[in-house]
Amino acid sequence: QVRLVESGGGLVQPGGSLRLSCAAAGSISSFNGMGWYRQTPGKQRELVAGITVSGSTSYADSVKGRFTISRDNARNTVYLQMNSLKPEDTAVYYCFLGLAITRPVLWGPGTQVTVSS
């Protein structure tokens, strides 16, 4: 059984940076997509960024140019470098594994990111 372990969330001032990490424990050979969704109270979970095994990426329009996703296949780990953070980036960020970037199947427990002065 695959388990996702997230780290790197926290409180940061506007304009600051954070890096999220998500490590998958177990075999993930049947999954192609990995990455991050986020959710705020009362809203649907939305894709932030995803990456395939081959390295193809997808980003939400709101984070393009500010966030960068990368993947270490040898370590079954995905990273999300978040720069120029804005208050509207405040959310719980969920790591996922999926059959594709837009077909999440497994979720991590979530990590809180708060952007505030």
C-alpha positions as CSV (number, residue, x, y, z in Angstrom):
1,Q,0.0,0.0,0.0
2,V,1.4,3.4,-1.0
3,R,1.6,6.2,1.6
4,L,2.4,9.9,0.8
5,V,4.4,11.9,3.3
6,E,4.4,15.7,2.9
7,S,6.6,18.3,4.4
8,G,7.6,22.0,4.0
9,G,4.4,23.9,4.7
10,G,4.3,26.9,7.1
11,L,3.8,30.6,7.5
12,V,5.6,33.0,5.2
13,Q,5.3,36.7,4.4
14,P,4.0,37.9,1.0
15,G,6.8,37.8,-1.5
16,G,8.5,34.9,0.3
17,S,9.3,31.4,-0.7
18,L,8.6,27.9,0.5
19,R,9.4,24.4,-0.8
20,L,7.0,21.5,-0.4
21,S,8.2,17.9,-0.6
22,C,6.2,14.7,-1.0
23,A,7.7,11.3,-0.7
24,A,5.9,8.2,-1.7
25,A,6.5,5.0,0.4
26,G,5.8,1.9,-1.6
27,S,5.6,1.0,-5.2
28,I,4.3,3.7,-7.5
29,S,5.0,2.1,-10.8
30,S,1.4,2.1,-11.8
31,F,1.0,5.8,-11.3
32,N,2.1,8.4,-14.0
33,G,1.0,11.7,-12.4
34,M,2.3,13.2,-9.2
35,G,2.0,16.7,-7.8
36,W,-0.1,19.1,-5.7
37,Y,-3.7,20.3,-5.4
38,R,-4.8,22.9,-2.9
39,Q,-8.0,23.7,-1.1
40,T,-9.5,26.6,0.9
41,P,-12.6,26.4,3.1
42,G,-15.8,26.3,1.0
43,K,-14.0,25.8,-2.3
44,Q,-13.2,22.8,-4.4
45,R,-9.8,21.3,-4.5
46,E,-7.8,22.7,-7.4
47,L,-4.8,21.5,-9.3
48,V,-1.7,23.6,-8.5
49,A,1.0,21.7,-10.4
50,G,1.6,18.2,-11.6
51,I,4.4,16.2,-13.3
52,T,4.5,12.9,-15.1
53,V,7.2,10.2,-14.9
54,S,8.6,11.5,-18.2
55,G,8.8,15.0,-16.8
56,S,5.8,16.7,-18.5
57,T,4.4,19.4,-16.3
58,S,1.1,21.2,-15.9
59,Y,0.4,24.4,-13.8
60,A,-2.6,26.4,-12.7
61,D,-2.6,29.7,-14.5
62,S,-2.5,31.5,-11.1
63,V,0.9,30.0,-10.3
64,K,2.7,30.0,-13.6
65,G,6.0,31.8,-13.4
66,R,6.1,31.6,-9.6
67,F,5.9,27.9,-8.8
68,T,8.1,25.1,-10.1
69,I,7.5,21.4,-9.8
70,S,10.2,18.8,-10.0
71,R,10.4,15.1,-9.5
72,D,13.1,12.6,-8.3
73,N,12.0,9.3,-9.7
74,A,14.7,7.4,-7.9
75,R,13.4,8.7,-4.5
76,N,9.7,8.6,-5.5
77,T,9.6,12.3,-4.4
78,V,8.1,15.4,-5.9
79,Y,9.0,19.0,-4.9
80,L,7.1,22.2,-5.3
81,Q,9.2,25.4,-5.2
82,M,6.9,28.3,-4.5
83,N,8.3,31.8,-5.0
84,S,6.7,35.3,-4.9
85,L,4.0,33.9,-2.6
86,K,0.7,35.9,-2.3
87,P,-2.0,35.8,0.4
88,E,-4.3,34.1,-2.1
89,D,-1.9,31.1,-2.2
90,T,-2.9,30.4,1.4
91,A,-4.5,26.9,1.5
92,V,-4.0,23.4,2.5
93,Y,-1.8,21.7,-0.1
94,Y,-2.4,18.1,-0.8
95,C,0.1,15.8,-2.5
96,F,-1.4,13.3,-5.0
97,L,-0.5,10.3,-7.0
98,G,-2.6,9.6,-10.1
99,L,-3.1,7.7,-13.3
100,A,-2.5,11.1,-14.9
101,I,-2.1,14.7,-13.6
102,T,-5.8,15.3,-13.8
103,R,-6.8,11.8,-12.4
104,P,-5.6,11.8,-8.8
105,V,-6.1,8.5,-7.0
106,L,-4.2,8.8,-3.7
107,W,-3.8,11.7,-1.4
108,G,-1.5,12.8,1.3
109,P,-2.8,14.2,4.6
110,G,-2.2,17.8,3.5
111,T,0.1,20.6,4.7
112,Q,-1.0,24.1,5.6
113,V,0.6,27.1,3.7
114,T,-0.2,30.5,5.1
115,V,1.0,33.7,3.4
116,S,0.4,36.6,5.7
117,S,2.2,39.7,7.0
